[in-house]
Amino acid sequence: MLQLLILHLVVAVVAPACMKLWGRRFFLALALVPASAAVWAGMQTQEVLAGNHPAVSVAWVPTLDLSLTFRLDTLSWLMVLLVGGIGALVLVYCAAYFSATAKGLGRFAGVFVAFAGSMLGLVTTDNTLLLYVFWELTTITSFLLIGHYHDRQSSRRAAVQALVVTTFGGLGMLAGFIALGEVEGGSYSLRELVANPPTGGIVPVAVALVLLGAVTKSALIPFHFWLPSAMAAPTPVSAYLHAAAMVKAGVYLVARLAPGFADVPLWRWTLLLLGAGTLLLGGYRSLRQHDLKLLLAFGTVSQLGFIILLVGFGTNAAALAGLALLGAHALFKACLFLVVGTIDWSVGTRDLRELTGMARRMPLTALSAAIATASMVGLPITAGYLAKEAALESMLHGDGFGKAALVAIVLGSMLTFAYGVRFMWGAFASKPGVEPPTAQRASRVITTPAAVLAAATVAVGFLPGSLEHVLAPYADTYPGEPGHLTLWAGPGPALYLTLLVVAVGTLMFVARRPIERAQDSMWDFGGAAAAYRKIVLGTERLAADVTAVTQRGSLPAYLSTILVTTVGLVGGGAIGFATLPAHVRLWDSGVQAAVVVVICVAAFLTARARRRLKAVLLVGVTGYGVALIYELQGAPDLALTQVLVETITLVVFILVLRRLPAYFSNRPLVASRWLRAAIGAVSGITVAGLAMVAAGSRVHAPVSVDFAEEAYEYGYGRNVVNVTLVDIRAWDTMGEISVLLAAATGVASLIFLRARASKIDRATKLSADQQAKVWRTPAPERNAQLYQRLAAQAQEPEGDRGRQWLSAIPTLAPQRRSVIFEVGTRLIFHTMVLFSIYLLLAGHNQPGGGFAGGLIAGIALTVRYLAGGRYELGEALPVQAGWLLGSGLFLSAGAGAIPLFFGGDVLQSVLVQADLGIMGELKLVSTIFFDVGVYLVVVGLVLDILRTLGAEIDRQGEREGDAAPDVPFDSPEVTSDDVAPEAAPAGRTGATRPTDGGAR
């Protein structure tokens, strides 16, 4: 099972690239992926029927009872067959349905396979928490598939609507699963929950929450409106998601839990009312639709209510009928959706008022539709007939619930027969006075999947005994008399009810026009959709009002609110329950006290500073002071990391300050300053007090006591900090680098005015003339000769101008150059890169690691950029930052997942030792690959910052005409040597302008 899930994941990742190479024909190859799941399920049939259910379990997060547990029983077996088999046919259909020039096919293919894999995991997992994970994966992928035509407002709106509704239900379901798992006698295993359902006051509430997830996913009232709206998706999506897969997830969940919870009164009443109501409402709405696809959509809503009513009813006979109808519905409804897509693809319309004579023009499609419709309305020799006859029979001998359900089923079947005949008439009948469509296309590929599904419908209908044999093990998990599937049960109430359904349904079709007029004059039952729109609109207005009150645009106000709240709640609580240490040692040496004094003075001066640069430098003093405290306390690794982080932070601040005024724009009033000072002082005292309270409240030995020994025993390293990051608390590190990646993406998205994947600026890609012009901007006429002279010097041979220390120097204005800086950069850059690699490799036992090494490499890139500008940055590392970020995260996650394939735990370390003779002994820990991922993420983050806050802003400044200062020299004898280089960052040209007659 795990191999199949991994196969879906891998193919989903590579599908976009393959689709670009081979075009829509690749859909045929993609069909093999879900087909493999169906074939695998078919090969397990004998084991499943014998009760030897194939299962696999891999521990994932044991503390949360979260394990990768999968199990194939009768219900899962049927769902895998449907998800895999119909998914394969739909992908074959896509090879003809989409045009060769259609946009977004690669994305569509990848998401489609990912959805199929998510459904496969959902219907086979035995863990409720993991089921929720797959549940939400189907939500996300269905959102992308429904919104495939993202340039259409209807598609975007339908996708968001489906996402909001199903996510809302999914969160409720998660809360229900957690309650069922934590209640006394509860479990996170579906099998254990059904075998030994927990009891207690919270169980009915938990059951209601779980049903909320099923109801929203399967589009039962009052959440039925999202499914018809989702018909804005491409027809293959409707044929798969809304007939065989996604909407069946709610049905599957009810069927999975019903044997254990059907006796809960809330369960039966809820499913009876919602199932019967949805059955009738969906059928009623179908009768008034002119779009064939919408007609089938409301019919799907009706059928979903029918199926959930059966599988959730709680008796053996109803469960057998429900499971048979689940399979039959997937076959006939997927077939009918593909038929509608074929008609639309062929003649360009699916409005039944514009179609005529299609049976003669598309005989195979018409035959497939006729068989599927016969199954839908319950005519003999079809799978649908077997299921509906069994459903009627199961309710005839029931109690009051059964009689009420029987009435709903009969009325719903009448509506189903009426809209089924209306569908066939509207799609294929010859209508007098209707002009037939002129255009028509034909393809064997596009008609074959529907024909296969129709043939399967008839084949299953001819084998009631075999179908009952394979479904009976699931039905036997319910109490009550067993039901039966049969083609002919002889005269009886079920037969008479069927004849009544056919007769009334036929009359309703004959009287379709009066019925349509009557429906038009009545309430259209659109209240649920209108309520959804009002809720969304009201939420948006409430959010706007709350934002207007709370988001005042004042950072000091936000910070003050946060600090006062923290002091009031956390500090107040600590005062009431404070347990201070018996002895408090203020410092170990006088040097520590002196450093603290320096930090405090720097912080005080920072608050008083008016110049932005001065404030930033003073903040840096506090940061470096903290690093010195770490070093004095005996933590060189932390000190190194703090110094590197502080250095990068200073660079980022300075890069940003280039676009800000030199002075802070305003100063608070005196009273406000005293208030802010008081808040700061009280907050600092509170934090210090909390630290002492936390230390004084300890009742057990601190974890750090055994950290060093266990870090070496389990992580095979003597650097406790690094082993903690990559082994002991590797999950935390994984989350942190994910946040770093998200932050880098966010910053770049806010700064970039052009595509992030655009060409990297490199000096070697520019001609000599372009290099000379790149830093030059239009200047007053009186400076024209100066700029001509400087440009000529830039184009002189290297031997005439001296050695070129950096490759991008020709792209830098001469007055911005610093030869000392260039030489120093040339000398130290490669050493810094090598040192960063040394820290990466040595960090497991010595100070360093991937984080520190990445920061060193980032500082090396920063120095290169400051010395040579944005083109020099491109020469230093001509790689997109996104590739480094993604590769690093992928490598870290992959390194963590590898132990699973060898029976280990996620992120488990492995030690490899070997004697290399004269080379010494090799000791390699597998976490080095995780650390390499961290290294790449940090380097990618720094590169992204330099590209966005540095190179991109430089480029924008050049386009604004701010690339070179306006040098007020009239003499033609002035050369570049007359203009001294500035101390401003080299990449930022024109940061300041001279205001007097002298060169700066």
URLIN-V968995 format. One record per helix or strand of 3 or more residues. SS is the DSSP state (A for helix, B for strand). FROM is the first residue (numbers start at 1). TO is the last residue. If there is no record, write none. Layout:
BEGIN
((SS | FROM | TO) (SS | FROM | TO))
END
This chain:
BEGIN
((A | 2 | 43) (A | 45 | 49) (B | 55 | 61) (A | 62 | 64) (B | 66 | 71) (A | 74 | 97) (A | 105 | 124) (A | 128 | 146) (A | 153 | 182) (A | 190 | 195) (A | 203 | 217) (A | 225 | 232) (A | 235 | 241) (A | 248 | 261) (A | 265 | 286) (A | 292 | 311) (A | 316 | 347) (A | 358 | 361) (A | 363 | 377) (A | 383 | 396) (A | 400 | 428) (A | 444 | 461) (A | 464 | 475) (A | 493 | 510) (A | 512 | 520) (A | 527 | 550) (A | 555 | 576) (A | 590 | 608) (A | 612 | 632) (A | 636 | 657) (A | 670 | 696) (A | 703 | 705) (A | 707 | 715) (A | 720 | 728) (A | 730 | 751) (A | 763 | 765) (A | 768 | 773) (A | 781 | 794) (A | 798 | 801) (A | 809 | 811) (A | 814 | 816) (A | 819 | 842) (A | 850 | 876) (A | 881 | 902) (B | 911 | 915) (A | 917 | 919) (B | 921 | 925) (A | 927 | 959) (A | 976 | 978))
END
